[in-house]
């Protein structure tokens, strides 16, 4: 605890700064698509153009908003769940965080796997499956946590939730990009 409060809290920020520079380095080397260059030559970049794109594509903008509300599920399941299990089920914090790390690793593997599957079967089935799983299984899964919850019980709940999240998060970037034509894609999203 002393090391964390004196200098350890800075480590994620330093890592984030390094990764940001690395991301910028990678992004600078990527080529834009021909469609982007074609549109870039014909469209001005103004606030009016952004607002106009939102008025021309309100259904698509609403779709982005609704799908993006999944962020709440992400934070509840991946960030708050260990604390919730500790408060309601007496799960030791370190045990909860270890299980949560394992669930996060499962999430990191599941997202690209589901993204690959969505290339074959489409985006919509995964979005529907994610929503249906959360609607049907959230309550039963969270009902496991009250009382004396074990490591394996918590791990089951955590992994189940991250699978549901991965179904959604594997496709949202592509869904958002596919909703709008190239000339308004960024402002629409």
PyMOL commands that set and color helices and strands:
alter all, ss='L'
color gray80, all
select helices_A, chain A and resi 2-6+8-28+34-42+47-56+58-68+70-89+93-121+124-142+151-169+172-179+182-188
alter helices_A, ss='H'
color red, helices_A
deselect
rebuild
show_as cartoon
